[in-house]
Amino acid sequence: MDQLSNPGCDPKPPTYTYNQGVILAGLTQLYRATGNSSLLRAAQGIANAAILNLNLNGSGVLNEAGTACGHDIQSFKGTYARGLKELSNSLGTEWYASFFENQVNSIIPVDTNSSNQMGFRWQGPVSTPGCFNNGITSYSQASAEDALVAGLSLGHNGTALAGIASFCLDDHGSGTTSGTQIDIWKCNSTPAQSWSTPAPGKTGEMRVLGGCATVNGSKAKRTKVVWDRCTGSAQQEWTRHTGTGSILSNAWSGLCMDNSGNSGTNGNPVQIFTCNNSQAQFWGLP
């Protein structure tokens, strides 16, 4: 099951979500017992790699590898969700809120039938009982419910959707160096797209990966928005206005967060621009 049968314990594919979830929970429990923070850093590396690679076509929705049938495999993704939630709770950050939110937002509309039964494939479609690829069983139900429970009580933490479908506000390359570009990227559930946002009608910071979305030094329109350490400055204060989409105006410049050219291109920079209630300034916020 752990795919470590080769000489020297070299893993062979497929890589299952269960294995990653178990080690996330184990490393987290060891941290709680020892206080050794390096265990959490190791767990984060595993978690981030799993989120990035164990999904369907870059969608950010967790997907199981392999083609085997069996009851145990139908529970694997739930084990991963529980292990990641343990890690997230110990870290005390919003870094994985986007992942939890996106699983819920896929399971409920496309992997749940009219009787509230949930299938194995969280990306859907849900169907009648059968092989694990598309079946509904007690195992698939329990696994999906693990993900739904992990997605509870996220508050205003999660994905910031751009006005263009399937694109999200993103910290480029998960950068934590001052001046790292904030851009849009295909939604992928990674920590680079997991934001802590102001409540509707409130003013506050847009936080990601321990830093803040910051207007980069000028009040002029088309000035880029970048990652910087949070300082409480007005350049990092965003007011969340509601309407067709949530508009984010910047307290310092009086301008709005804007997807440059309203482009649906990976890496397209985010800027400040005259507030105009356009799609380029609509953000679907948690």
C-alpha positions, 0 to 999 in steps of 0.5 A, spaced: 500 500 500 505 504 501 509 503 494 515 502 498 517 495 495 523 496 491 530 495 494 532 500 498 525 503 499 525 507 492 518 508 491 514 506 485 508 509 482 502 510 483 503 515 489 496 515 493 493 521 497 493 516 503 500 516 504 501 523 504 495 524 509 498 519 514 505 522 514 502 529 515 498 527 521 504 523 524 509 529 523 504 534 526 503 529 532 510 529 533 511 536 533 506 537 538 510 532 542 517 535 541 516 542 539 521 541 534 518 546 528 522 543 523 517 537 523 512 542 521 516 545 515 517 538 513 510 537 513 509 543 509 513 541 504 509 534 503 503 538 503 505 543 498 507 538 493 501 533 494 496 539 493 500 541 486 501 534 483 495 530 486 490 533 482 486 533 476 489 537 470 491 542 475 484 544 477 486 543 485 481 538 486 484 532 489 484 526 485 487 519 486 492 516 482 491 509 479 486 504 476 485 499 482 478 498 485 477 496 492 474 499 498 480 502 502 482 506 496 475 510 496 477 513 503 484 515 501 483 522 500 479 523 506 485 521 510 489 526 506 484 532 508 484 530 515 492 530 516 492 537 512 487 540 517 491 537 523 497 541 520 493 547 518 491 547 525 498 547 528 500 552 523 495 557 525 495 560 518 490 561 513 495 557 508 491 551 506 484 555 506 484 555 499 485 548 498 479 546 503 474 551 500 475 548 493 474 541 495 467 543 498 466 547 492 467 541 487 464 536 492 457 539 493 455 541 486 458 536 482 459 530 486 453 530 490 446 527 488 439 528 490 439 524 496 446 527 498 450 521 497 457 523 495 461 519 490 469 518 489 471 523 484 470 529 487 471 533 481 465 529 479 460 527 475 457 523 481 454 516 479 451 510 481 454 504 485 460 501 481 468 501 481 471 506 485 472 511 479 465 513 479 461 509 485 457 511 491 459 507 497 459 508 504 467 509 503 466 514 498 461 518 503 465 518 509 471 520 505 468 526 502 465 528 509 472 528 511 473 534 506 467 538 508 468 538 515 475 540 514 472 546 510 468 548 516 469 555 519 474 558 514 471 565 515 474 570 510 480 565 508 480 562 502 481 563 494 480 570 491 477 569 484 478 573 479 473 576 474 475 571 469 473 564 470 478 559 473 483 564 474 485 566 482 489 572 485 496 569 486 502 570 489 507 569 484 511 563 485 509 563 492 514 568 493 516 571 500 521 576 498 519 584 498 517 586 491 514 579 489 509 580 483 501 579 485 498 576 479 493 572 477 493 564 475 489 558 474 486 556 480 490 551 483 488 550 491 496 552 493 498 556 499 500 562 494 492 562 492 490 562 500 488 569 502 485 572 508 481 578 506 477 583 510 469 582 511 464 585 506 464 592 507 470 592 512 477 595 511 483 591 512 489 587 509 489 582 504 494 577 507 497 571 503 503 566 505 505 571 511 505 577 507 500 583 505 498 585 498 501 592 497 501 598 493 508 598 490 510 605 492 506 610 488 499 612 488 499 613 480 494 608 476 498 602 473 502 601 479 503 594 481 501 590 487 506 586 490 507 581 496 511 585 502 511 584 509 505 586 513 507 593 516 500 596 517 501 601 512 495 605 508 499 601 502 496 595 505 489 597 507 484 595 502 476 596 503 472 590 500 466 593 497 460 589 495 456 589 488 456 584 482 463 582 485 467 584 491 471 591 489 477 592 493 479 599 493 486 602 496 486 607 502 492 610 500 491 611 493 484 611 492 484 606 486 482 599 486 485 592 485 485 591 478 487 585 473 491 588 468 487 588 461 482 583 464 487 578 461 486 571 463 493 569 462 498 565 467 502 571 471 498 577 468 500 582 473 495 585 478 495 593 479 491 599 481 487 603 477 481 608 477 475 604 480 470 603 474 466 597 476 469 593 471 470 585 470 477 586 471 476 589 478 471 584 480 474 579 486 470 573 488 472 573 496 471 568 501 
